[in-house]
Amino acid sequence: MNEPQRLFDLIDRREAMYPEKAVFANKKDGQWVKHTIKEYREKATMISYAMLHLGVERGENVALISAGRPEWNYVDMGVQMMGGVLVPIYPTISVAEYEYILNHSGVRYIIVETESLYKKIAAIREKLTTLQEVYTITPIEGVPSIEDLYKLGQEHPQPEELEKIKASITTDDVATMIYTSGTTGTPKGVMLAHRGLLMNVLGIKESPGKDWDRALSWMPLCHVYERMMNYLYQYLGMETYYAENVGKVAENAQETNPYIMAAVPRFIEKMYDKIYRKGEKLTGFKKKVFDWALELGFDYELNPKKRTLCYKMKHKVADKMVYSEIRKSLGSNFRMLVSGGASIQPRLTRFFSAVGLDLYEGYGLTECSPLIAVTNSYAEEGRKVGSVGFVLPGIEVRFDPDSNEILCRGGNVMKGYYKAPDLTAEAIDEEGWFHTGDTGYISKGGYMYLTGRTKNMFKTSMGKFVNPEVIEEKFKESAFILDMMVVGEGEKFAAAIIAPDFDMLKDWCGRHGVAAKTREEMVADPAVLARFQRVVDKYNDALGNYEQVKRFRLVTETWGTDNHFLTPTLKIKRKNISAFYQEAIKELFK
């Protein structure tokens, strides 16, 4: 059948090609419950009818605040089919951010998942100037629910009107508006058309195995990368299992045996750290074998032609003794980890691929729906470590001759920032090129590589430009470092604020007889500081003199979304961190 032109065409395609297969599954009362294509269509249609009856107009924004679950999709498609624009919002942002986004988008109707989210919105309801009603997915006594919307749709069907509207919607119409997570400044509403997200889906449809029938989803579907993958699973006829929460990903994977899962680099780093810590507790022969297998994984060649016979023999032994046990933690079928949102450490690409969990990278931004480039397995040279792959079909890329900034043009580029023509003009030039703010290059064979982000680079007093992200990524290869921010604007050298992995550090203190127990004691202990100095010295050796971290400060806080040190996509908020550690940073340069 014809390829989908609007996102909601995925429902027709799914019903025509995979009528018997479940579309989604989630856990209720300890059991996995599957949801059919029939239920998907019926409930999405009821949402459409309800919105029409409520007077929602074509192009009007409707907000959804929820983790990934089947109902997320029902609302998504229901709003789209009647010509509305879905505004998905992270469940983890602050009340102040909710107030700004909901007022800026002018929504009249909001669907929230839980009682805690409902209470957040209720607390600011009087400040939301356009709001008329809030519906919940989880039932709350006395509060309108999604079931009320289904019932409203059943009582007021408008099939002819809905079909008329659907027929008039084009692939270039805005389907959704996603507010950027905002590492700097105020969140901006990115308007994305059906075309852009579908270009992404069709551009990567050949990467998963043709016999893969299950995927696991744990990231919020308002994360545009996870959302696009969610559409890909629907296109390919996979059943999507929504994890209960991030802490239960491994448990849910063992229960459902998925083939594929998307994740952000920070999650993958934590996966590795957990494996590493488990190995650190081993002793004797088992410890030696584990350490050997770990190092062998870091030497893994992605291209089979480059693996020597000797390496293949060693890998077979390592797989039997170590790697197979690691794979079991994610079920019996797991084949692919798809990483997006930031660069992944090259050693992790090698390691997880050696284990049998092929790690694929994608590069893009929310403004690009989101992918610009992605790795694939069918290229002549296959995947290459450190590369984010190939530019997707239908997308043009060029590089600014002065800064090497990546410029992108194509149907994947956003329609603009909502209510911000000036910001749109800054981001998209007169020739239609979107300025990404990232730097990079394309090597022989068409492989794209990233080298940094222009906005985060700083200049020392010695006139040297420093790219902090490259340094941070290198240092975070250490299991001791959970988070790190390099500073030094206008100073003689680069320094760093380091947030240790205290689980790892506590284990290390116990094994080495260090008496420190609390975080405060650990970061002040001479033995701990000496151990971190050795880590810093090790990674400094791979850097130029002006890039080296000359001084560092260990801090006790965990960097997260709750204290606004990380964005919902788990990137560090440099301004917030700099402000919080203002005095500590001053001390570094005295």
Disulfide bonds with the S-S distance in Angstrom:
none
